[in-house]
Amino acid sequence: MMKFKKIGEGLESLLKTRSSGTGKSLALLFLLLGLLGLVAAAWYVVEIGRPQVASGKDFARLGRSRELTLVLSDEGRGLRSVEVELVQGAKAAMLFERSYDRQGLLGLSGPSRSEEKIKVAPLELKFTDGEAKVVVKVRDCSWWGWQRGNLTELVIPTVIDTKPPQVTILNSGRYISPGGAGSVVYQFDEEVGRYGVNCNGNFHPGFPLPKKGKNTYGAVFALPYDASNLAQLEVQAVDLAGNEIKMHFPMYLKEVKRKSDKIEISDNFLNNKLPEFASHYPELNGKSPVAQFLEVNSRIRNENNAKIREVCTKSQPEQLWSGTFAAMARGSRKAGYAEYRTYMYQGKSIDQQVHLGIDLASTAQAPIKSAGGGVVAFGDYLGIYGNCVIVDHGCGVFTLYSHMNQIQVKVGDKVTPESTLGLTGTTGMAGGDHLHFGVLVNGVFVNPLEWWDPSWMGFNINGII
């Protein structure tokens, strides 16, 4: 009996010892997990990655007034604050400062990215022209540095330049007509960024003329066909610091007589043409023939002209043609430029549009040559113009060939006056086989007759640029 009692006491003692050891092990485990949690939390709020700052080229020069862009980012705790100063010698001025709203459940984070627009006007801040620097200080939401956060400081060298460029007009034409074109050569006293000519609200980009001198440029410009006066004609430029200059140069306006015509729309014409348009514009199906015609002649015409303007915004900076533009061989003229057309149906006026090219007819499916050297900028079906090719001749000058039965070139092809672009036809809004030929200057339709005239070209374009 005594023996069994000792055995029981021994088992009880062993169980107590194991229980005590398990408790200590669990306590150590919880302590370790707590420490790991604290370390993780500390690592979460005390990360050491610094914010990133990206600045554009605009910081290199500061003009009278300029808007600068800073892109700030932080992949850790996010952005806390930013300060931007302009410093010149001992003088400093705060340009921009911002503290970002805290985010997250506990408000421990900031935004990961922010794009800031900063307006700089050095003269208003009493700075002078010359070297300076922009100092950017960005902090994040980390608790590093006794909760002050990681700091990125970026010093950007800059030059304050508040004087606009000076422009000298070297040569220009004397006369221009509504629907006419002209050119000008001008020179700046410094390097510039954007430059060109504003003619009645239409901006015509310039192009460099290095053979005529340093910082010398030219521009070909156009006056729209419906202009009643020459309200605005000036060289405009913005230098690398953002300073703008405008310089008027004189030209005399030559009036032209307005031409008009009436075109009878027959049921036979509608029956022949409308299926072509409906195949390209399914939304026309189900409408009456006259309603389809009006939609094509107005809405689709406007969309087509918008596409043409888009194509004509990208031109080669050098002159690719020489001499005058060539007209279609043995082509007789059927309709002229800037004719105000009234469309009649069953004796009633149903629409009015303006014809902005010249129609030339020869034999059916006659070959169409390029009017001059250039590069094909467009070649596809284009609504009222049918199968259409647009050639870029450089310096903002384009020619348009439409109603083609067949296109034989593709975008990017280099062409000469001997190059065949395609064949005449009746596609688009054409009542018979012919070529609709147009000339454009930076998307503005002008009178092709001028570009076929050697004397006019010499006095107004080739002899100037």
C-alpha positions in Angstrom: 0.0 0.0 0.0 2.8 2.4 0.9 4.5 1.5 -2.4 1.4 2.6 -4.5 1.2 5.8 -2.5 4.8 6.7 -3.4 4.1 6.0 -7.1 1.1 8.3 -7.0 3.0 11.1 -5.4 5.7 10.7 -8.1 3.2 10.9 -11.0 1.6 14.0 -9.4 5.0 15.7 -9.1 5.8 14.9 -12.7 2.5 16.3 -13.9 3.0 19.5 -11.9 6.5 19.9 -13.4 5.3 19.5 -17.0 2.4 21.9 -16.4 4.8 24.5 -15.2 7.1 24.0 -18.2 4.2 24.3 -20.6 3.1 27.6 -19.1 6.5 29.0 -19.3 6.8 28.0 -23.0 3.4 29.6 -23.8 4.5 32.7 -22.0 7.7 32.8 -24.0 5.8 32.2 -27.2 3.4 35.1 -26.5 6.2 37.3 -25.6 8.0 36.5 -28.8 4.9 37.1 -30.9 4.4 40.4 -29.1 8.0 41.5 -29.8 7.6 40.5 -33.5 4.3 42.5 -33.6 6.1 45.5 -32.2 9.0 45.1 -34.6 6.5 44.8 -37.5 4.5 47.8 -36.4 7.7 49.8 -35.9 8.9 48.7 -39.4 5.5 49.8 -40.7 5.6 53.3 -39.3 9.4 53.8 -39.3 10.2 52.8 -42.9 13.3 54.6 -44.3 12.6 54.9 -48.0 12.7 58.5 -49.2 10.1 60.3 -51.3 10.8 60.7 -55.0 10.6 64.1 -57.0 10.3 64.4 -60.7 10.6 67.8 -62.5 10.3 68.7 -66.1 12.5 70.8 -68.4 10.5 73.9 -67.7 12.6 74.5 -64.5 15.7 75.3 -66.6 14.4 78.8 -67.4 11.9 81.0 -65.6 10.2 83.8 -67.4 7.8 86.6 -66.3 5.1 84.1 -65.4 5.3 80.3 -65.7 3.5 77.3 -64.4 5.8 74.5 -63.4 4.9 70.8 -62.7 6.3 68.6 -59.9 5.4 65.0 -59.6 5.9 63.7 -56.0 5.7 60.0 -55.0 6.4 57.8 -52.0 6.0 54.0 -52.1 6.2 53.6 -48.3 4.0 55.6 -45.8 3.0 58.2 -48.4 3.5 61.9 -48.7 3.4 64.2 -45.7 4.3 67.7 -46.9 6.1 69.6 -49.6 7.8 73.1 -49.7 9.1 74.8 -52.8 11.4 77.9 -52.6 13.0 80.2 -55.2 16.5 81.2 -54.0 18.9 83.8 -55.5 21.9 84.7 -53.4 20.7 85.6 -50.0 17.1 86.2 -51.2 14.5 83.4 -50.9 10.8 83.2 -51.5 8.3 80.5 -50.8 6.6 79.5 -54.0 4.4 76.6 -52.8 3.8 74.6 -49.6 1.3 71.9 -48.8 0.5 69.4 -46.1 -1.3 66.3 -47.3 -4.4 64.8 -45.6 -3.7 61.6 -43.7 -5.3 58.4 -45.0 -5.9 54.9 -43.7 -7.8 53.5 -40.7 -5.4 55.0 -38.2 -4.4 58.0 -40.2 -0.8 56.9 -40.5 -0.5 57.2 -44.2 -0.5 59.9 -46.9 -1.1 59.8 -50.7 1.4 57.8 -52.7 1.5 60.3 -55.6 0.7 63.9 -56.2 1.1 66.2 -59.2 1.5 69.9 -58.2 1.2 72.9 -60.4 3.3 75.8 -59.2 3.0 79.3 -60.6 6.3 81.3 -60.7 6.4 85.1 -61.3 10.0 86.2 -60.5 9.4 90.0 -61.1 6.4 90.0 -58.7 8.7 88.5 -56.1 11.4 91.2 -56.7 13.9 88.7 -58.2 16.3 89.9 -61.0 17.4 88.2 -64.2 20.3 85.8 -63.7 21.1 82.5 -62.1 19.0 81.1 -59.3 17.8 77.8 -57.9 14.5 76.1 -57.0 14.7 74.1 -53.7 12.1 71.4 -53.2 11.7 69.7 -49.8 9.4 66.7 -49.5 8.7 64.6 -46.3 6.9 61.4 -46.0 4.6 60.0 -43.2 7.3 57.7 -41.7 8.1 58.0 -38.0 11.8 58.0 -38.9 13.7 60.9 -37.3 11.5 61.2 -34.2 8.3 61.2 -36.3 9.6 63.9 -38.6 9.6 61.6 -41.6 12.2 60.9 -44.4 13.3 64.1 -46.2 14.1 64.5 -49.8 15.7 67.8 -50.8 16.2 68.6 -54.5 18.1 71.7 -55.7 17.3 72.6 -59.3 19.5 75.2 -61.0 17.6 77.7 -63.1 18.0 81.0 -65.0 15.6 83.8 -64.5 14.9 85.4 -67.9 12.0 87.9 -68.0 12.9 89.6 -71.3 10.8 88.5 -74.3 12.6 87.7 -77.6 13.1 90.4 -80.1 11.9 89.7 -83.7 13.0 91.3 -87.0 10.8 90.8 -90.1 13.2 90.2 -93.0 10.8 89.7 -95.9 7.1 89.1 -96.6 4.6 89.4 -99.4 2.6 92.6 -100.0 -0.8 91.4 -101.0 -3.2 88.7 -99.9 -6.8 87.9 -100.8 -9.6 85.9 -99.0 -8.7 82.3 -99.8 -5.1 83.4 -100.6 -1.8 82.5 -99.1 1.4 84.4 -98.2 4.8 83.8 -96.5 7.2 85.7 -94.2 10.8 85.3 -93.1 11.8 86.5 -89.6 14.7 86.4 -87.2 15.0 86.2 -83.4 17.8 87.4 -81.1 17.7 84.2 -79.1 16.5 80.6 -79.3 12.8 80.2 -79.1 10.3 77.4 -78.6 6.9 77.8 -80.2 6.8 80.2 -83.2 4.8 81.0 -86.3 2.2 83.4 -87.7 -1.3 84.1 -86.5 -3.6 85.1 -89.4 -7.1 86.0 -88.4 -7.0 83.6 -85.5 -5.4 80.7 -87.3 -1.9 79.8 -86.1 0.5 78.7 -88.8 3.7 77.0 -87.4 7.0 78.3 -88.6 10.0 76.3 -89.8 13.7 76.9 -89.6 15.7 78.5 -92.4 19.3 77.9 -91.4 20.6 79.0 -94.8 19.2 82.5 -94.2 21.0 82.9 -90.8 21.0 81.9 -87.2 17.6 81.8 -85.4 15.9 82.6 -88.8 12.6 81.1 -89.6 9.8 81.2 -92.2 6.1 80.6 -92.3 3.5 80.0 -94.9 0.0 81.3 -93.9 -3.5 81.5 -95.3 -6.5 83.8 -95.1 -9.8 81.9 -95.1 -12.0 82.3 -98.1 -14.8 84.0 -96.1 -12.6 86.7 -94.4 -14.0 90.2 -94.8 -10.9 91.9 -93.6 -7.3 91.2 -92.5 -7.9 91.6 -88.8 -4.8 89.9 -87.5 -1.4 89.2 -89.1 1.5 88.8 -86.7 4.6 86.8 -85.9 4.3 85.1 -82.5 6.9 83.3 -80.5 7.5 82.0 -77.0 11.1 81.7 -75.8 12.6 78.9 -73.6 11.6 80.8 -70.5 8.0 81.2 -71.5 8.1 84.9 -72.5 5.9 85.8 -75.5 6.4 88.3 -78.3 3.9 89.4 -81.0 5.0 91.5 -84.0 2.6 92.7 -86.6 3.7 93.0 -90.2 1.7 94.7 -92.9 0.0 93.3 -96.0 -2.7 94.7 -98.2 -6.0 93.0 -98.6 -7.2 92.4 -102.2 -10.9 91.8 -102.5 -12.4 89.1 -104.6 -15.8 88.7 -106.2 -18.1 86.2 -104.6 -19.1 83.4 -107.0 -22.3 81.3 -106.8 -23.9 78.4 -108.5 -27.0 76.2 -108.3 -26.9 72.4 -108.4 -30.0 70.4 -109.1 -30.3 67.2 -107.1 -32.3 64.6 -109.1 -33.8 61.3 -107.9 -31.5 59.5 -110.3 -28.5 61.1 -108.6 -29.7 60.2 -105.1 -30.4 56.6 -106.2 -27.0 56.2 -107.6 -25.0 57.9 -104.8 -26.7 57.1 -101.6 -26.0 53.4 -101.5 -22.3 54.1 -101.5 -22.6 56.5 -98.5 -24.9 54.1 -96.6 -22.3 51.3 -97.0 -19.7 53.5 -95.2 -22.2 55.2 -92.8 -24.8 52.6 -91.7 -26.7 55.2 -89.6 -28.1 56.6 -92.9 -30.2 53.5 -93.5 -33.9 53.9 -92.9 -34.0 57.7 -93.6 -35.6 59.3 -96.7 -33.2 59.9 -99.7 -33.3 63.7 -99.2 -32.6 63.3 -95.4 -29.7 61.1 -96.3 -28.3 63.6 -98.7 -28.6 66.5 -96.3 -26.8 64.5 -93.6 -24.0 63.6 -95.9 -23.7 67.1 -97.3 -23.6 68.7 -93.9 -22.6 66.5 -90.9 -20.4 64.1 -92.8 -18.9 66.9 -94.8 -17.9 68.6 -91.5 -16.5 65.4 -90.2 -14.5 64.9 -93.4 -13.1 68.5 -93.2 -12.2 67.9 -89.6 -10.2 64.9 -90.6 -8.4 66.8 -93.3 -7.5 69.5 -90.8 -6.1 66.8 -88.5 -4.0 65.4 -91.3 -2.7 68.8 -92.1 -1.4 69.6 -88.6 1.7 67.5 -89.2 3.9 68.7 -92.0 7.5 68.2 -92.9 9.6 71.2 -91.8 11.4 71.6 -95.1 10.2 72.6 -98.6 9.7 69.4 -100.6 8.4 71.1 -103.8 10.1 73.3 -106.3 8.7 75.9 -108.8 5.0 76.0 -109.3 2.4 73.3 -108.7 1.3 71.3 -111.7 -2.3 71.0 -112.8 -3.8 67.8 -114.2 -2.7 67.3 -117.8 -5.4 68.0 -120.4 -7.9 68.7 -117.6 -10.7 71.1 -118.3 -12.0 73.2 -115.5 -15.6 72.4 -114.4 -16.0 74.2 -111.1 -14.0 76.8 -109.3 -12.7 77.6 -105.8 -15.0 79.3 -103.2 -18.1 78.9 -105.2 -21.2 79.3 -103.0 -23.5 76.4 -104.0 -27.2 76.2 -103.5 -28.5 72.7 -103.8 -32.0 72.4 -105.4 -34.5 69.5 -105.2 -37.7 69.7 -107.2 -37.2 73.4 -107.6 -36.7 74.2 -104.0 -33.5 75.1 -102.1 -32.6 72.4 -99.6 -28.9 73.2 -98.7 -26.0 75.5 -99.2 -22.3 74.7 -99.1 -19.0 76.2 -100.4 -16.9 74.4 -102.9 -13.3 74.7 -101.7 -11.3 73.2 -104.7 -11.2 73.1 -108.4 -12.9 70.4 -110.4 -10.9 69.1 -113.4 -12.2 66.6 -116.0 -10.3 64.7 -118.7 -11.0 61.2 -119.9 -12.6 58.6 -117.6 -10.2 57.1 -115.2 -7.4 59.4 -116.2 -4.1 59.2 -114.3 -3.6 61.7 -111.5 -0.1 63.0 -111.0 1.2 64.7 -107.8 1.2 68.5 -108.1 4.8 68.6 -106.7 7.3 66.8 -104.6 6.2 65.5 -101.3 5.1 62.7 -99.0 1.7 61.0 -99.0 0.0 61.9 -95.7 -3.4 60.3 -96.3 -4.9 57.8 -98.7 -8.3 56.3 -98.0 -12.1 56.7 -98.4 -13.3 60.0 -97.0 -17.0 60.6 -97.3 -18.0 63.3 -99.7 -14.4 63.3 -101.1 -14.7 59.5 -101.9 -11.3 57.9 -102.4 -8.9 60.6 -101.5 -5.2 61.3 -101.3 -3.5 64.1 -99.5 0.2 65.0 -100.2 2.4 66.9 -97.7 4.7 69.2 -99.6 6.4 70.5 -96.4 6.2 73.9 -94.7 2.5 73.3 -93.9 1.5 73.1 -97.6 -0.7 70.2 -98.7 -2.6 69.2 -101.9 -5.8 67.1 -102.0 -7.0 64.7 -104.7 -10.5 63.3 -104.4 -13.3 61.3 -106.1 -10.6 58.8 -107.3 -11.6 55.5 -108.8 -8.4 54.0 -107.6 -5.6 54.9 -105.1 -2.2 53.7 -106.2 0.0 55.1 -103.3 0.1 54.6 -99.6 0.9 56.8 -96.6 4.6 57.5 -96.3 5.3 57.2 -100.0 7.6 59.9 -101.4 6.2 61.4 -104.6 7.4 63.7 -107.4 5.4 65.5 -110.2 5.9 62.3 -112.2 4.3 60.0 -109.6 0.9 58.6 -110.3 -1.4 58.8 -107.3 -4.3 57.0 -108.8 -7.1 57.4 -111.4 -10.0 59.8 -111.6 -13.5 58.5 -110.8 -16.9 59.2 -109.3 -16.6 58.2 -105.7 -17.9 60.5 -103.0 -20.2 63.4 -103.9 -19.3 63.3 -107.6 -21.9 63.4 -110.4 -19.4 62.4 -113.1 -15.8 61.3 -113.6 -13.4 64.1 -112.6 -10.7 65.2 -110.1 -11.5 67.5 -107.3 -8.2 69.2 -106.6 -7.5 71.3 -103.5 -4.6 73.1 -101.9 -4.3 73.6 -98.1 -2.0 75.6 -95.9 -2.0 74.2 -92.4 -5.5 72.9 -92.9 -7.0 76.1 -94.5 -8.2 75.6 -98.0 -6.7 78.2 -100.4 -7.1 79.0 -104.1 -5.3 76.5 -106.3 -5.0 79.1 -109.1 -2.4 80.9 -107.2 -0.2 77.8 -106.8 -0.4 77.2 -110.6 0.8 80.7 -111.4 4.7 81.0 -111.7 4.5 84.8 -111.2 2.4 84.6 -108.0 4.6 81.8 -106.6 7.8 83.8 -107.2 6.5 86.9 -105.5 4.6 85.4 -102.6 6.2 82.0 -101.7 9.3 80.7 -103.5 11.0 84.1 -103.7 10.5 84.7 -100.0 11.1 81.4 -98.2 
